[in-house]
Amino acid sequence: MDDRAGLAPDPDGAALVTFERVMVTGHRPQYMSTFQAAFATSELERLAAKLAAAGTRVGISGMALGADRWWADAVIAAGLDLWSFIPFPQQAARWREVDRAHWQYLRGRAVHEHVTSLSYSVPALHQRNDDMLDAADAVIAVWSPSKTTGGTASCVQKAMRRGMPIIIVDLDAMETSMRMPTTASGR
């Protein structure tokens, strides 16, 4: 299922796969080993550059620590527009100062911001994910497929039900693959 080449421009210069808006869902850093976090960060940087070269214009981030933040950084570095989807304004309130400052920096770099709720709730986190899925053409999942519960697993399952293309940065196998829909989803 590894389709790393599928995101590259073909020899004639036409993109094989083009998604205008790509979102990320992924685990927080405390659920990854140091090696998994390094792999995820480098893959997100590689994917952002490859997607930009293939015609992607927007990277969508839920602005949480871990995969969301690494994706937002990669999106900016690749010259894509960052859209931030914040579940509630207090998202970074309990983070370390350095992380709060970086969150503020990323918010300032976003060309579009969507705030789901005025205050914390678990439903707001899930709604934020649904809102990102509504806005995206494809999903990058920084995910351990062995972990079948939680926000990332839920978001991946919803993307699959919607028939969305999913680029899986598999933290268990330490490989990246692409899952394309097998039938039209009506999107």
C-alpha positions as CSV (number, residue, x, y, z in Angstrom):
1,M,0.0,0.0,0.0
2,D,3.1,2.3,0.1
3,D,2.4,5.0,-2.5
4,R,5.1,7.6,-1.7
5,A,5.7,8.2,-5.4
6,G,2.0,8.8,-6.0
7,L,2.3,12.3,-4.6
8,A,5.1,13.3,-7.0
9,P,4.7,15.1,-10.3
10,D,4.8,12.8,-13.2
11,P,7.7,13.0,-15.7
12,D,5.8,15.4,-17.9
13,G,5.2,17.8,-15.0
14,A,1.5,17.1,-14.4
15,A,0.6,16.2,-10.8
16,L,-0.6,12.6,-10.4
17,V,-2.7,13.5,-7.3
18,T,-3.8,17.0,-6.4
19,F,-5.6,18.0,-3.2
20,E,-6.3,21.7,-2.7
21,R,-6.7,21.4,1.1
22,V,-5.1,18.8,3.3
23,M,-5.7,18.4,7.0
24,V,-3.8,16.4,9.7
25,T,-5.0,14.3,12.5
26,G,-2.5,12.7,14.8
27,H,-1.3,11.7,18.2
28,R,0.1,14.0,20.9
29,P,3.8,13.7,21.7
30,Q,3.3,11.9,25.0
31,Y,1.8,8.9,23.0
32,M,4.9,8.6,20.8
33,S,8.5,7.4,21.3
34,T,11.3,9.8,20.5
35,F,11.9,7.8,17.2
36,Q,8.2,8.0,16.3
37,A,8.1,11.7,16.9
38,A,11.2,12.3,14.8
39,F,9.8,10.1,12.0
40,A,6.4,11.9,12.1
41,T,8.1,15.3,12.0
42,S,10.3,14.5,9.0
43,E,7.4,12.8,7.1
44,L,5.2,15.8,7.7
45,E,7.9,18.1,6.3
46,R,8.4,15.8,3.3
47,L,4.7,15.5,2.6
48,A,4.1,19.3,2.9
49,A,6.8,20.0,0.3
50,K,5.6,17.2,-2.0
51,L,2.0,18.3,-1.7
52,A,2.9,21.9,-2.4
53,A,4.8,20.8,-5.5
54,A,1.7,18.8,-6.6
55,G,-0.6,21.8,-6.3
56,T,-1.9,21.7,-2.7
57,R,-2.6,25.3,-1.5
58,V,-3.9,24.9,2.1
59,G,-2.7,22.9,5.1
60,I,-5.3,22.5,7.9
61,S,-4.2,22.1,11.5
62,G,-6.2,21.5,14.7
63,M,-3.3,23.4,16.5
64,A,-2.7,20.8,19.3
65,L,0.7,19.7,20.4
66,G,2.4,17.0,18.4
67,A,1.3,16.1,14.9
68,D,-1.0,19.2,14.5
69,R,1.8,21.6,15.5
70,W,4.5,19.8,13.4
71,W,2.1,19.9,10.4
72,A,1.4,23.6,10.9
73,D,5.2,24.3,10.9
74,A,5.7,22.1,7.8
75,V,2.8,23.9,6.0
76,I,4.4,27.3,6.6
77,A,7.9,26.1,5.6
78,A,6.4,24.7,2.4
79,G,4.8,28.0,1.5
80,L,1.2,26.7,1.9
81,D,-1.6,28.7,3.5
82,L,-2.2,27.6,7.1
83,W,-5.8,27.3,8.2
84,S,-6.1,26.8,12.0
85,F,-9.1,25.0,13.5
86,I,-9.1,25.7,17.3
87,P,-11.5,23.7,19.4
88,F,-11.8,26.5,22.0
89,P,-9.8,29.7,22.7
90,Q,-8.2,28.3,25.9
91,Q,-6.6,25.3,24.0
92,A,-3.0,26.3,25.0
93,A,-3.8,27.6,28.5
94,R,-2.2,24.7,30.4
95,W,0.8,24.2,28.1
96,R,4.4,25.2,28.9
97,E,5.1,28.9,28.1
98,V,7.3,28.0,25.1
99,D,4.4,25.9,23.6
100,R,1.9,28.7,24.3
101,A,4.2,31.2,22.5
102,H,4.6,28.9,19.5
103,W,0.8,28.4,19.4
104,Q,0.3,32.2,19.3
105,Y,2.9,32.4,16.5
106,L,1.1,29.8,14.5
107,R,-2.2,31.5,15.0
108,G,-0.6,34.7,13.8
109,R,0.6,33.0,10.6
110,A,-2.8,31.4,9.8
111,V,-4.6,33.0,6.9
112,H,-7.9,31.5,8.2
113,E,-9.0,30.7,11.7
114,H,-12.0,28.7,12.9
115,V,-12.9,28.4,16.6
116,T,-15.4,25.7,17.3
117,S,-16.6,26.5,20.8
118,L,-16.1,29.2,23.4
119,S,-15.1,26.8,26.1
120,Y,-13.5,23.3,26.6
121,S,-15.5,20.2,26.1
122,V,-14.8,16.8,24.6
123,P,-17.6,17.3,22.1
124,A,-15.8,20.5,20.9
125,L,-12.7,18.5,20.2
126,H,-14.7,16.0,18.0
127,Q,-16.6,18.8,16.4
128,R,-13.3,20.6,15.5
129,N,-12.2,17.3,13.8
130,D,-15.5,17.1,11.9
131,D,-15.1,20.8,10.8
132,M,-11.6,20.0,9.5
133,L,-12.9,17.0,7.6
134,D,-15.6,19.2,6.1
135,A,-13.0,21.7,4.9
136,A,-10.4,19.2,3.6
137,D,-10.0,17.2,0.4
138,A,-7.6,14.7,2.0
139,V,-6.3,13.7,5.4
140,I,-2.8,13.0,6.7
141,A,-3.1,10.6,9.7
142,V,-0.1,10.5,12.0
143,W,-1.3,7.4,13.7
144,S,-0.6,4.1,15.4
145,P,-3.2,1.8,13.8
146,S,-2.9,-0.5,16.8
147,K,-4.5,2.4,18.8
148,T,-8.2,2.0,18.0
149,T,-9.7,4.5,20.4
150,G,-9.2,8.2,20.9
151,G,-9.6,11.3,18.8
152,T,-7.1,10.3,16.1
153,A,-8.7,6.9,15.6
154,S,-12.1,8.4,15.5
155,C,-11.1,11.0,12.9
156,V,-9.5,8.3,10.7
157,Q,-12.7,6.2,11.0
158,K,-14.8,9.2,10.0
159,A,-12.5,10.0,7.0
160,M,-12.8,6.4,5.9
161,R,-16.6,6.4,6.1
162,R,-16.6,9.6,4.0
163,G,-14.4,8.0,1.4
164,M,-11.6,10.6,1.8
165,P,-8.1,9.9,0.6
166,I,-5.9,9.3,3.6
167,I,-2.1,9.5,3.8
168,I,-1.2,7.3,6.7
169,V,2.0,8.1,8.6
170,D,2.1,4.7,10.4
171,L,3.9,5.1,13.7
172,D,3.8,1.3,14.3
173,A,5.4,0.3,11.0
174,M,7.3,3.6,10.6
175,E,6.2,3.9,7.0
176,T,3.9,6.1,5.0
177,S,1.2,4.9,2.6
178,M,-1.8,6.3,0.9
179,R,-5.3,4.9,1.0
180,M,-7.5,6.1,-1.8
181,P,-11.3,5.7,-1.8
182,T,-12.5,2.8,-3.8
183,T,-15.8,4.3,-4.7
184,A,-17.2,7.8,-5.2
185,S,-18.2,9.4,-1.9
186,G,-20.3,12.2,-3.2
187,R,-17.8,14.8,-1.9
